[in-house]
């Protein structure tokens, strides 16, 4: 029986090879019809035998091109037109364009084969790409996504490339960055002063510099990396010194899964994510006798590992036969990544010895994404990863559906490879701009049922970051064609993002409490409505009472929240200085609970502090001068880490907490440190930490190991929040728990608490597609603002 079906497809289906893919599907099955672009995606009409049309539709659903992301597919029967051929209908001039743009993704296997084939005309061409791979987001100036609107507009295609571009049966059909040695971008190697080194091949020369221990700034997809040979301890130390990055871990790029497995424990799930076309940095457990020097990630059992994702990366490894390269962001600590050649020469002057540059402009900064694969997962790809995974092409349809629905990854930094793929919301909301917080900033723009988070912008603590913040807003508004009606911001009056939001005209401004935004972000990603129990744990968040929150149990929905429980307020001696120097928080807790009596315990951590420093701090606390009050779980981690002798000062955010988690050993006790809850008149539970510190001081006196102290502390937190959730359920009847905030990047805490809550019958929701930390804050701000706007 002959049938004709009209199919409307929405999502990321333009500029990703979807039309030639459909053309091939139809012609292989001898079906007739058309495909054309529409404002929301593409429209397909297909006509032929019923069995062939059904197989066509099934293939479209389950095996789309690697970069395509179908969000909606509607089918209806229409009268047969007695057509005999299948045609790609050209986009009409002036027609409305799509709103979803593909992210930048790794070089595909077909292009890699050509790259290393001496008989191919693109042999060793460092900008090889096709419709299935390469740059998209970072080269797009405007929409529609056509070559004149990208940074490739200055490179007219040669006849051979143009013929590929025009052929619907070629995998480079309408590949906007298509180029070759005759018509495309070129590499240059510069010395430290920015003078081109004209003799020799730039890649060969860069490899020689890396082997000699020099630092090379390498221009990639979303910006520059600073690269050194990861096995060269002197080179790694030099990079740390110049970058002013004393102990914060570096990520390493390795040439293959086999090499990653030499350095780290590697599950099937982690291997899948490493090889996904997003090529994120994956946090892996380091092997005990790894060749990677400790200087890469001091005092840390994990390594950030990723695979090459550009042709240039691949050529560096092929030419140099490196086991691993440090590939860290091309910037000074806390500044945005450099993207322009002249900018890199200026900003990275004194950091890099050589610059491996090219003349294809990067239009928007986009740092590498960082993810973790939960230990209890058998499959790697999450809902966010699976639709874009190159391996999916080789799976059968049943396996691919299972792979898309089973696995999870947790985003720690969502950027290159994932942005600007939207978070798909439960229902349409107004056009909103949410500007995030101060640290790990992202912004969010909403349009209909889509929430678009920006790439990682970073900490808004300097002028360069402020510029990047504004660039990201304007660029996303432009390429997504969104004119926001509402601007949502954090309540902290001193945040740059808050001040910027309140200066805007023509938009309604909505302030959102920090931890309410965290829980709303988790709710949005998991498509939840109604009230939930929200456990929000982090380092800093401005509270509605003017104090610094961070250890909260909330009863929340999108519009409102109330505090069900929180840690008692403790002074932060010296304000922000207490974040950089955890010993101050230890003094704050001890003084709060024991007054000056704690000095009788002769605690080891005090040996690092002079008597004058200590007396000054005690005077500050007594006079309540520059001692803001905090309920922060992050500050509690700092105090315990300091008392345990792990860290009195930190080089980067959350270092003390990370190293405290790393101290736990598998054989550690399941014993807990106790807490005490005090119920107030309005039924709010205030958590006292005095029992914890009494037990901890006893363990220190008995010389209990740091590993055991850390385990008892973590287990105590699990027991505490399990109990608080249970008491809140008894009071409210709620059984859905959302976990959010940067503290839930702690694997031991988050996975044990999740398991414990599930064992009690709670439905537990965590974040996967967006970070649980402040990188996901803007999504929650947008959702709260949307519901308050009605």
VENUR-V991319 format. One record per pair of residues at least 24 apart in sequence whose C-alpha atoms are under 7 Angstrom apart, sorted by the first residue. I is the first residue (numbers start at 0). J is the second residue. D is the distance in whole Angstrom. If there is no record, write none. Layout:
BEGIN
i=I j=J d=D
i=I j=J d=D
END
This chain:
BEGIN
i=0 j=48 d=6
i=0 j=49 d=6
i=1 j=47 d=5
i=1 j=48 d=4
i=1 j=49 d=6
i=2 j=46 d=6
i=2 j=47 d=6
i=2 j=48 d=6
i=2 j=49 d=6
i=2 j=79 d=6
i=3 j=44 d=7
i=3 j=45 d=6
i=3 j=46 d=4
i=3 j=47 d=7
i=3 j=76 d=6
i=3 j=77 d=6
i=3 j=78 d=6
i=3 j=79 d=5
i=4 j=44 d=6
i=4 j=45 d=5
i=4 j=46 d=7
i=4 j=74 d=7
i=4 j=75 d=6
i=4 j=76 d=5
i=4 j=77 d=6
i=5 j=43 d=6
i=5 j=44 d=5
i=5 j=45 d=7
i=5 j=74 d=6
i=5 j=75 d=5
i=5 j=76 d=6
i=5 j=77 d=6
i=6 j=42 d=6
i=6 j=43 d=5
i=6 j=44 d=6
i=6 j=72 d=7
i=6 j=73 d=6
i=6 j=74 d=5
i=6 j=75 d=7
i=7 j=41 d=6
i=7 j=42 d=5
i=7 j=43 d=6
i=7 j=72 d=6
i=7 j=73 d=5
i=7 j=74 d=7
i=8 j=40 d=6
i=8 j=41 d=5
i=8 j=42 d=6
i=8 j=69 d=7
i=8 j=71 d=6
i=8 j=72 d=5
i=8 j=73 d=7
i=9 j=39 d=6
i=9 j=40 d=5
i=9 j=41 d=7
i=9 j=69 d=6
i=9 j=70 d=6
i=9 j=71 d=5
i=9 j=72 d=6
i=10 j=40 d=6
i=10 j=68 d=6
i=10 j=69 d=5
i=10 j=70 d=5
i=10 j=71 d=7
i=10 j=99 d=6
i=11 j=67 d=5
i=11 j=68 d=5
i=11 j=69 d=6
i=11 j=99 d=5
i=11 j=100 d=6
i=11 j=101 d=6
i=12 j=40 d=6
i=12 j=41 d=7
i=12 j=67 d=5
i=12 j=68 d=7
i=12 j=69 d=7
i=13 j=40 d=7
i=14 j=144 d=7
i=15 j=66 d=6
i=15 j=67 d=6
i=15 j=130 d=5
i=15 j=131 d=6
i=16 j=64 d=7
i=16 j=130 d=5
i=16 j=131 d=7
i=17 j=64 d=6
i=17 j=67 d=7
i=18 j=87 d=7
i=19 j=167 d=5
i=19 j=168 d=6
i=20 j=64 d=7
i=22 j=85 d=7
i=23 j=168 d=7
i=24 j=55 d=7
i=25 j=55 d=7
i=25 j=85 d=7
i=26 j=85 d=7
i=30 j=85 d=7
i=31 j=82 d=6
i=31 j=83 d=5
i=31 j=84 d=4
i=31 j=85 d=4
i=32 j=82 d=6
i=32 j=84 d=6
i=32 j=85 d=5
i=32 j=86 d=6
i=33 j=85 d=5
i=33 j=86 d=5
i=33 j=87 d=6
i=33 j=88 d=7
i=34 j=86 d=7
i=34 j=87 d=5
i=34 j=88 d=6
i=35 j=87 d=6
i=35 j=88 d=5
i=35 j=89 d=7
i=35 j=90 d=7
i=36 j=90 d=6
i=37 j=96 d=7
i=38 j=95 d=5
i=38 j=96 d=5
i=38 j=97 d=5
i=39 j=97 d=5
i=40 j=97 d=6
i=46 j=79 d=7
i=61 j=396 d=6
i=62 j=392 d=7
i=65 j=131 d=6
i=65 j=387 d=5
i=65 j=388 d=6
i=65 j=389 d=6
i=66 j=101 d=7
i=66 j=131 d=6
i=66 j=387 d=5
i=68 j=386 d=6
i=96 j=143 d=6
i=98 j=479 d=5
i=100 j=136 d=7
i=100 j=419 d=6
i=101 j=135 d=6
i=101 j=136 d=6
i=101 j=419 d=7
i=101 j=420 d=7
i=102 j=135 d=6
i=102 j=136 d=5
i=102 j=416 d=5
i=102 j=417 d=6
i=102 j=418 d=5
i=102 j=419 d=6
i=102 j=420 d=7
i=103 j=133 d=6
i=103 j=134 d=4
i=103 j=135 d=5
i=103 j=136 d=6
i=103 j=415 d=6
i=103 j=416 d=5
i=104 j=132 d=6
i=104 j=133 d=5
i=104 j=134 d=6
i=104 j=276 d=5
i=104 j=277 d=5
i=104 j=416 d=5
i=105 j=132 d=6
i=105 j=133 d=6
i=105 j=276 d=5
i=105 j=277 d=6
i=105 j=278 d=6
i=105 j=308 d=4
i=105 j=309 d=6
i=106 j=132 d=5
i=106 j=133 d=6
i=106 j=308 d=6
i=106 j=309 d=6
i=106 j=310 d=7
i=107 j=131 d=7
i=107 j=132 d=6
i=121 j=179 d=6
i=121 j=180 d=7
i=124 j=179 d=7
i=124 j=180 d=6
i=125 j=310 d=5
i=125 j=311 d=5
i=126 j=310 d=6
i=127 j=178 d=7
i=127 j=179 d=7
i=127 j=310 d=7
i=128 j=177 d=6
i=129 j=170 d=6
i=129 j=171 d=5
i=129 j=174 d=6
i=129 j=177 d=6
i=130 j=170 d=6
i=130 j=171 d=5
i=130 j=172 d=7
i=130 j=174 d=5
i=134 j=220 d=7
i=137 j=221 d=6
i=137 j=361 d=6
i=137 j=362 d=5
i=137 j=363 d=5
i=137 j=364 d=7
i=138 j=361 d=6
i=138 j=362 d=5
i=139 j=362 d=7
i=140 j=362 d=7
i=141 j=477 d=7
i=141 j=478 d=5
i=142 j=478 d=6
i=145 j=175 d=6
i=146 j=175 d=5
i=150 j=359 d=6
i=150 j=360 d=6
i=151 j=176 d=6
i=151 j=359 d=7
i=154 j=182 d=6
i=154 j=183 d=6
i=155 j=182 d=7
i=156 j=182 d=6
i=157 j=181 d=7
i=157 j=182 d=6
i=184 j=357 d=7
i=184 j=358 d=6
i=184 j=359 d=6
i=185 j=357 d=6
i=185 j=358 d=6
i=186 j=355 d=7
i=186 j=356 d=6
i=186 j=357 d=4
i=187 j=355 d=6
i=187 j=356 d=5
i=187 j=357 d=6
i=188 j=353 d=7
i=188 j=354 d=6
i=188 j=355 d=5
i=188 j=356 d=6
i=189 j=353 d=6
i=189 j=354 d=5
i=189 j=355 d=6
i=190 j=352 d=6
i=190 j=353 d=5
i=190 j=354 d=6
i=191 j=348 d=7
i=191 j=351 d=6
i=191 j=352 d=5
i=191 j=353 d=5
i=193 j=344 d=6
i=202 j=315 d=7
i=203 j=318 d=7
i=205 j=355 d=7
i=206 j=315 d=6
i=206 j=319 d=6
i=213 j=352 d=6
i=214 j=351 d=5
i=214 j=352 d=5
i=214 j=353 d=7
i=215 j=351 d=5
i=215 j=352 d=6
i=215 j=353 d=5
i=215 j=354 d=6
i=215 j=355 d=7
i=216 j=329 d=7
i=216 j=351 d=6
i=216 j=353 d=6
i=216 j=354 d=5
i=216 j=355 d=6
i=217 j=354 d=6
i=217 j=355 d=5
i=217 j=356 d=6
i=218 j=355 d=6
i=218 j=356 d=5
i=221 j=338 d=7
i=221 j=361 d=6
i=221 j=363 d=7
i=221 j=364 d=5
i=221 j=365 d=4
i=221 j=366 d=6
i=222 j=336 d=6
i=222 j=337 d=6
i=222 j=338 d=4
i=222 j=361 d=7
i=222 j=364 d=6
i=222 j=365 d=7
i=222 j=366 d=7
i=223 j=328 d=6
i=223 j=329 d=5
i=223 j=336 d=7
i=223 j=337 d=6
i=223 j=338 d=6
i=224 j=326 d=5
i=224 j=327 d=5
i=224 j=328 d=5
i=224 j=329 d=4
i=225 j=326 d=6
i=225 j=327 d=5
i=225 j=328 d=6
i=225 j=329 d=5
i=226 j=324 d=6
i=226 j=325 d=5
i=226 j=326 d=5
i=226 j=327 d=7
i=227 j=324 d=6
i=227 j=325 d=5
i=228 j=323 d=6
i=228 j=324 d=5
i=228 j=325 d=6
i=229 j=291 d=7
i=229 j=323 d=5
i=229 j=324 d=5
i=229 j=325 d=5
i=230 j=291 d=6
i=230 j=292 d=6
i=230 j=323 d=7
i=232 j=292 d=7
i=235 j=294 d=7
i=241 j=350 d=5
i=242 j=331 d=5
i=242 j=332 d=6
i=242 j=350 d=6
i=243 j=331 d=7
i=243 j=332 d=6
i=244 j=332 d=6
i=245 j=650 d=6
i=246 j=297 d=6
i=246 j=650 d=6
i=247 j=296 d=7
i=247 j=650 d=7
i=247 j=651 d=6
i=248 j=295 d=6
i=248 j=296 d=4
i=248 j=297 d=7
i=249 j=295 d=5
i=249 j=296 d=6
i=249 j=325 d=7
i=249 j=327 d=6
i=250 j=302 d=7
i=250 j=303 d=5
i=250 j=304 d=6
i=250 j=325 d=6
i=250 j=326 d=6
i=250 j=327 d=6
i=251 j=303 d=6
i=251 j=304 d=5
i=251 j=305 d=6
i=251 j=323 d=6
i=251 j=324 d=5
i=251 j=325 d=4
i=251 j=326 d=6
i=252 j=304 d=6
i=252 j=305 d=5
i=252 j=306 d=5
i=252 j=307 d=7
i=252 j=323 d=6
i=252 j=324 d=5
i=252 j=325 d=6
i=252 j=326 d=6
i=253 j=305 d=6
i=253 j=306 d=5
i=253 j=322 d=6
i=253 j=323 d=5
i=253 j=324 d=7
i=254 j=306 d=6
i=254 j=307 d=6
i=254 j=316 d=6
i=254 j=322 d=7
i=255 j=306 d=7
i=258 j=322 d=7
i=262 j=286 d=6
i=262 j=289 d=5
i=262 j=290 d=7
i=262 j=291 d=7
i=268 j=376 d=7
i=268 j=377 d=6
i=268 j=378 d=5
i=268 j=379 d=4
i=269 j=372 d=6
i=269 j=379 d=6
i=271 j=379 d=5
i=271 j=380 d=7
i=272 j=379 d=6
i=272 j=380 d=6
i=273 j=305 d=6
i=273 j=306 d=7
i=275 j=388 d=5
i=275 j=389 d=6
i=276 j=387 d=7
i=276 j=388 d=6
i=276 j=389 d=6
i=277 j=416 d=4
i=277 j=417 d=7
i=278 j=305 d=6
i=278 j=306 d=6
i=278 j=308 d=6
i=279 j=305 d=6
i=279 j=367 d=6
i=279 j=368 d=5
i=279 j=369 d=6
i=279 j=370 d=7
i=280 j=304 d=5
i=280 j=305 d=5
i=280 j=367 d=7
i=280 j=368 d=6
i=280 j=369 d=5
i=280 j=370 d=6
i=281 j=305 d=6
i=281 j=369 d=6
i=281 j=370 d=5
i=281 j=371 d=6
i=282 j=370 d=6
i=282 j=371 d=5
i=298 j=658 d=7
i=299 j=658 d=7
i=299 j=661 d=6
i=300 j=661 d=6
i=333 j=458 d=6
i=334 j=463 d=6
i=334 j=464 d=6
i=335 j=463 d=7
i=335 j=464 d=6
i=336 j=364 d=7
i=336 j=366 d=7
i=338 j=364 d=6
i=365 j=414 d=6
i=365 j=415 d=6
i=365 j=454 d=6
i=366 j=414 d=6
i=366 j=415 d=6
i=366 j=455 d=7
i=367 j=414 d=6
i=367 j=415 d=5
i=368 j=412 d=5
i=368 j=413 d=5
i=368 j=414 d=5
i=368 j=415 d=6
i=369 j=410 d=6
i=369 j=411 d=5
i=369 j=412 d=5
i=369 j=413 d=7
i=370 j=408 d=6
i=370 j=409 d=6
i=370 j=410 d=5
i=370 j=411 d=5
i=370 j=412 d=7
i=371 j=408 d=6
i=371 j=409 d=5
i=371 j=410 d=7
i=372 j=407 d=7
i=372 j=408 d=5
i=372 j=409 d=6
i=373 j=408 d=7
i=376 j=406 d=6
i=377 j=406 d=7
i=378 j=402 d=7
i=378 j=405 d=7
i=378 j=406 d=5
i=379 j=406 d=5
i=379 j=407 d=6
i=379 j=408 d=7
i=380 j=406 d=5
i=380 j=407 d=6
i=380 j=408 d=7
i=381 j=406 d=5
i=381 j=407 d=4
i=381 j=408 d=5
i=383 j=768 d=6
i=407 j=767 d=7
i=408 j=767 d=6
i=409 j=766 d=7
i=409 j=767 d=4
i=409 j=768 d=7
i=410 j=767 d=6
i=410 j=768 d=6
i=410 j=769 d=6
i=410 j=770 d=5
i=411 j=770 d=5
i=412 j=455 d=7
i=412 j=770 d=6
i=412 j=774 d=7
i=413 j=454 d=6
i=413 j=455 d=6
i=413 j=769 d=6
i=413 j=770 d=7
i=414 j=454 d=4
i=414 j=455 d=5
i=415 j=454 d=7
i=418 j=453 d=6
i=418 j=454 d=6
i=419 j=451 d=6
i=419 j=452 d=7
i=419 j=453 d=7
i=420 j=451 d=7
i=421 j=449 d=6
i=421 j=450 d=5
i=421 j=451 d=5
i=421 j=452 d=7
i=422 j=449 d=6
i=422 j=450 d=5
i=422 j=451 d=6
i=422 j=524 d=7
i=423 j=448 d=6
i=423 j=449 d=5
i=423 j=450 d=6
i=424 j=448 d=5
i=424 j=449 d=6
i=424 j=450 d=7
i=424 j=523 d=7
i=424 j=526 d=7
i=425 j=526 d=6
i=428 j=785 d=6
i=429 j=785 d=6
i=430 j=481 d=7
i=430 j=482 d=7
i=430 j=483 d=5
i=430 j=484 d=6
i=430 j=485 d=7
i=431 j=483 d=5
i=431 j=484 d=6
i=431 j=485 d=5
i=431 j=486 d=6
i=431 j=781 d=6
i=432 j=483 d=6
i=432 j=485 d=6
i=432 j=486 d=5
i=432 j=487 d=6
i=432 j=781 d=7
i=433 j=486 d=6
i=433 j=487 d=4
i=433 j=488 d=6
i=433 j=777 d=5
i=433 j=780 d=6
i=433 j=781 d=5
i=434 j=487 d=6
i=434 j=488 d=6
i=434 j=496 d=6
i=434 j=777 d=6
i=435 j=488 d=6
i=435 j=489 d=7
i=435 j=496 d=7
i=435 j=776 d=6
i=435 j=777 d=4
i=436 j=489 d=6
i=436 j=494 d=7
i=436 j=496 d=6
i=436 j=773 d=7
i=436 j=776 d=7
i=437 j=494 d=6
i=437 j=495 d=7
i=437 j=496 d=7
i=438 j=773 d=7
i=439 j=773 d=6
i=439 j=774 d=5
i=440 j=773 d=7
i=440 j=774 d=6
i=441 j=774 d=6
i=441 j=777 d=6
i=442 j=777 d=6
i=443 j=777 d=5
i=443 j=778 d=6
i=446 j=481 d=7
i=459 j=495 d=7
i=487 j=511 d=7
i=487 j=780 d=6
i=487 j=781 d=6
i=487 j=784 d=6
i=488 j=780 d=7
i=489 j=513 d=6
i=490 j=541 d=6
i=491 j=541 d=5
i=509 j=784 d=6
i=511 j=780 d=6
i=512 j=541 d=7
i=512 j=542 d=7
i=513 j=540 d=5
i=513 j=541 d=6
i=514 j=540 d=7
i=515 j=560 d=7
i=516 j=776 d=6
i=516 j=779 d=4
i=516 j=780 d=5
i=517 j=739 d=6
i=517 j=740 d=6
i=517 j=776 d=6
i=517 j=779 d=6
i=518 j=737 d=6
i=518 j=739 d=6
i=518 j=779 d=7
i=519 j=557 d=6
i=519 j=779 d=4
i=519 j=782 d=7
i=519 j=783 d=7
i=520 j=775 d=6
i=520 j=776 d=6
i=520 j=778 d=5
i=520 j=779 d=4
i=521 j=737 d=6
i=521 j=739 d=7
i=521 j=765 d=6
i=521 j=766 d=6
i=524 j=766 d=7
i=529 j=556 d=6
i=530 j=554 d=7
i=530 j=555 d=5
i=530 j=556 d=5
i=531 j=555 d=5
i=531 j=556 d=6
i=531 j=733 d=6
i=531 j=735 d=5
i=531 j=736 d=6
i=531 j=737 d=7
i=532 j=733 d=7
i=532 j=735 d=6
i=532 j=736 d=5
i=532 j=737 d=6
i=533 j=736 d=6
i=533 j=737 d=5
i=533 j=738 d=6
i=534 j=737 d=6
i=534 j=738 d=5
i=534 j=739 d=6
i=535 j=738 d=6
i=535 j=739 d=5
i=535 j=740 d=5
i=536 j=632 d=6
i=536 j=739 d=7
i=536 j=740 d=5
i=536 j=741 d=7
i=536 j=742 d=5
i=537 j=631 d=6
i=537 j=632 d=6
i=537 j=633 d=5
i=537 j=740 d=5
i=537 j=741 d=5
i=537 j=742 d=5
i=538 j=631 d=5
i=538 j=632 d=6
i=538 j=633 d=4
i=538 j=634 d=6
i=539 j=631 d=6
i=546 j=627 d=7
i=546 j=628 d=6
i=546 j=629 d=6
i=547 j=628 d=6
i=547 j=629 d=4
i=547 j=630 d=6
i=547 j=631 d=7
i=548 j=629 d=6
i=548 j=630 d=5
i=548 j=631 d=5
i=549 j=630 d=6
i=549 j=631 d=4
i=549 j=632 d=6
i=550 j=630 d=5
i=550 j=631 d=5
i=550 j=632 d=5
i=557 j=782 d=6
i=557 j=783 d=5
i=557 j=786 d=6
i=558 j=783 d=6
i=558 j=786 d=6
i=558 j=787 d=6
i=562 j=683 d=7
i=563 j=683 d=5
i=563 j=684 d=6
i=564 j=683 d=5
i=564 j=684 d=4
i=564 j=685 d=6
i=565 j=630 d=7
i=565 j=684 d=7
i=565 j=685 d=5
i=565 j=686 d=6
i=566 j=630 d=5
i=566 j=685 d=6
i=566 j=686 d=5
i=566 j=687 d=6
i=567 j=630 d=6
i=567 j=685 d=6
i=567 j=686 d=6
i=567 j=687 d=6
i=568 j=628 d=5
i=568 j=629 d=5
i=568 j=630 d=5
i=569 j=628 d=5
i=569 j=629 d=5
i=569 j=630 d=7
i=570 j=626 d=5
i=570 j=627 d=6
i=570 j=628 d=5
i=570 j=629 d=6
i=571 j=626 d=5
i=571 j=627 d=5
i=571 j=628 d=6
i=571 j=629 d=7
i=572 j=616 d=7
i=572 j=619 d=7
i=572 j=620 d=6
i=572 j=625 d=7
i=572 j=626 d=5
i=573 j=625 d=5
i=573 j=626 d=6
i=574 j=625 d=6
i=574 j=626 d=6
i=574 j=627 d=6
i=579 j=648 d=6
i=579 j=649 d=5
i=580 j=647 d=6
i=580 j=648 d=4
i=580 j=649 d=6
i=581 j=637 d=5
i=581 j=638 d=6
i=581 j=641 d=6
i=581 j=647 d=5
i=581 j=648 d=6
i=582 j=638 d=6
i=582 j=641 d=5
i=582 j=647 d=5
i=584 j=634 d=7
i=584 j=637 d=7
i=584 j=638 d=5
i=585 j=638 d=4
i=585 j=639 d=7
i=585 j=641 d=6
i=585 j=642 d=7
i=592 j=689 d=6
i=604 j=641 d=7
i=604 j=642 d=6
i=604 j=644 d=6
i=633 j=742 d=7
i=643 j=705 d=6
i=659 j=709 d=6
i=660 j=709 d=7
i=662 j=705 d=7
i=662 j=706 d=5
i=662 j=709 d=7
i=663 j=706 d=5
i=663 j=707 d=7
i=663 j=709 d=6
i=663 j=710 d=6
i=664 j=706 d=6
i=667 j=706 d=7
i=667 j=707 d=6
i=667 j=710 d=6
i=668 j=707 d=6
i=668 j=710 d=7
i=669 j=711 d=7
i=669 j=714 d=7
i=670 j=711 d=5
i=670 j=714 d=7
i=671 j=711 d=4
i=671 j=712 d=6
i=671 j=714 d=5
i=671 j=715 d=4
i=672 j=711 d=5
i=672 j=712 d=6
i=672 j=715 d=5
i=673 j=715 d=6
i=674 j=719 d=7
i=713 j=748 d=6
i=717 j=748 d=7
i=717 j=751 d=7
i=717 j=752 d=5
i=721 j=752 d=7
i=721 j=755 d=7
i=721 j=756 d=6
i=734 j=761 d=5
i=734 j=762 d=6
i=735 j=761 d=6
i=735 j=762 d=5
i=735 j=763 d=6
i=736 j=761 d=7
i=736 j=762 d=6
i=736 j=763 d=5
i=736 j=764 d=6
i=737 j=763 d=6
i=737 j=764 d=5
i=737 j=765 d=6
i=738 j=764 d=6
i=738 j=765 d=5
i=739 j=765 d=7
i=739 j=771 d=5
i=740 j=771 d=5
i=740 j=772 d=5
i=741 j=771 d=6
i=741 j=772 d=4
i=741 j=773 d=7
i=743 j=771 d=7
END
